């Protein structure tokens, strides 16, 4: 038992997700590949194959630049598509002669499409890899944005928003899987923090910019600028957004296998003979002891829109897998908390115009956008703090646990979340009710936004480390639930706020988030036992 984490039931030799991270007994791990420099004693998990086309073998700077590219794509393909419209609410109500609730539904229907596309997108991502889905998605986003820029009324704008919804799904969830594809366990915490900065924090930046553009030019120009950035994103994606899915032999996946692969990997010692084999197309079939270096694919070959298939599973069965993985109580718990946490962030973004547009504030579109500056700064600062602590904390806990890393160690930073969320939500509603200045509201909103980081980051890391082989389905399910939740809230959000008032609404939200944060304690204690139970009874294996 490591630091209060209960062991799995007897009879299971190895619980997927539990790995040997710190090299405490060099003689027993001499056959395993390890890190370099200050990480020289860290066992690489998963173990990289001998193929240079394995993303784990790419130079670290290339993997980091690819992550930065997808941070950029997430900012424009998620942030500039959804939250941006919340800042344009006042301009669109006047341009089309519609109400604020109708403007919210422009995003509500888009989120409905995003949620509805979750299951088929998950299936195609698993079958054909991420690159072709990303390329098709950004083409949908371009087409929808062009229609929105030329909209002459509510219905034409709605048509463009729906088409945008078809393209948003992949960018809102699949990049989480890139981190599991490209990085070892001891590298994921800091990279997850970087990506969450784009996925949660920087998504408010396009709205801030759109407000200034709308005031100085027009709301149409906000979409014109978006189209330009989407075009740049498409070019960068085609050139450098290489496929990160890889058919790696199961012997290397020491984190997801049910058996202790340390003994199997002994065959990879110098002089041993071991050949990877699989019926899957594109799998590395090389002899691991070969002295002939394998060539890496050329730059032109890496630009291919589609490489191979990554599973023989049926598309129909894979379409059901995101729903089936929710039968895992730990996954369901994490997915619901991530979805609900991000839901309140989106709801607040859409209430800002209703709060500060009418009297007594009478802020214009640009000034409403500026209120998002506080949350942006808070999220960036909190992501930096989390990135600094995440991986060193995981390695330190593993070292004190005889070198064994438990995914539940990732949940420890969540202790900060209830402090920030309680201060943020309770203060925000009550101060708004008392007429706090917009600057004060932005500062308090920043606190609740910071709490999202200390929920989203630890849970995302936990899900990737504990259930890496199902990470695509897990984040697709989370994204689908969140979008359907907001679609439902878009029908009554504005009326609910007007009827209850800011204090009562945000007291309710703050209380709910406090309760949800505390549920991390039993999951930390019983998480390993539940992971072991799920592996034994995993019914998703029937959906192959």
ABEGO torsion letter per residue (X at the ends): XBGGBBBBBBGBABBBGBBBABBABAAAAAABBBBBEAAAABBBOBBBBABAABAAABBAAAAAAAAAAAAAAAAAAAAAABAAAAAAAAAAAAAAGBBAAAAAAAAAAAAAAAAAAAAAAAAAAAAAEAAAAAAAAAAAAAAAAAAAAABABAAAAAAAAAAAAAAAAAAAAAAAAAAAAABBAAAAAAAAAAAAAAAAAAAAAAAAAAAAAAAABBAAAAAAAAAAAAAAAAAAAAAABBBABBBBBAAABAAABABBAAAAAAAABBGBBBBBBBABBGBBABBAABABBBBBBBAAAAABABABBABABBAAAAAAAAAAAAABAAAAAAAAAAAAAAAAAAAAAAAAAAAAABOAAGBBAAAAAAAAAAAAAAAAAAAAAAAAAAAAAAAAAAAAAGGBBBAAAAAAAAAAAAAAAAAAAAAAAAAAAAGBBAAAAAAAAAAAAAAAAAAAAAAAAAAAAABAAAAAAAAAAAAAAAAAAAAAAAAAAAAAAAAAEAAAAAAAAAAAAAAAAAAAAAAAAAAAAAAAAAAAABAAAABX
